[in-house]
Amino acid sequence: MIKDVWLYKLHDGWLGKLELSFSLKKRRSVLVKNSHLGPFMVQKSFYPEDDEMTPHVYLLHPPGGMVGGDQLRLLVNLEPGSRALLTTPSFSKFYRTNGKVAYQENFFRIKSNAVLEWIPQGNIFLPKSKARIHTTFQLDKGACMISFEILCFGSTNIIGVHEIPKKIDVSLYICKFGCVGLRDRLRVSDQQENCVNTQLGGFKISAFLFAIPANLMMLKQVQQLVRSIVDEQIGGATLLNTLLIVRLLGNDSHKLRKLLFRIWSIIRPVIIGKKAVIPRVWFT
């Protein structure tokens, strides 16, 4: 059973809930549970990799974005030895609010020797939006995980002024083998003067990548790549026990995604034993 971590009461707005479970059957990881409520669902699983073992699953949210009062809840369970790559066909958009907050909660339970890749294309927080996103990864011994995402804060209006979201709160909790692996939180608010300059170093886009298990050699390769990026992007990488943490800042989401993919291409063969295969939906 997946722990119930839904904390918020439903306000006026859409409620979307999706519960997925994967299991290993005859050397292939299979989606064995697919339960959804509201406009939040998945397409059938694809097996584009050579060994046809890892399903690529695309999460769909038909309304195309979230407004104040909307809530999305994603619960994913990977049984021992199973694998899954989850992504989205496009960036998720958070629109101007009437004062209410849009909530999104993601909970991943990764059992022993299971492998999860959570690589959504990212989120765009449009001007005057309010959003809270909380993601939890709970890993058993021997479990592997790679996750990366892009967060775009605001947009530039027709006169060239960059407008920012009202209030954004993005938090992450990684639990490794029953112990705290990482707690992370990023908050951006228009209540502070020049918040983009003070909170994001003058950049408009934040990107991050987390991976388990990592080692020192992997860290050095990633650090070398991050140091080679051009001036309009900055970043850093560190190793917390066996957890690789990469943070990037920039103003071009396409360049940041390209860099994340290059990092993924380095670490995936080491962590999972397979070369990176770009989800087909990214090309549509």
Secondary structure, 3 states (H helix, E strand, C coil): CCCCCCCCCCCCCCEEEEEEEEEEECCEEEEEEEEEECCCEECCCECCCCCCCCCEEEEECCCCCECCCCEEEEEEEECCCCEEEEECCCCEEECCCCCCCEEEEEEEEECCCCEEEECCCCEEECCCCEEEEEEEEEECCCCEEEEEEEEEECEECCCCCEECCCEEEEEEEEEECCEEEEEEEEEEECCCCCHHHHHHCCCCEEEEEEEECCCHHHHHHHHHHHHCCCCCCEEEEEEECCEEEEEEEECCHHHHHHHHHHHHHHHHHHHCCCCCCCCHHHHC
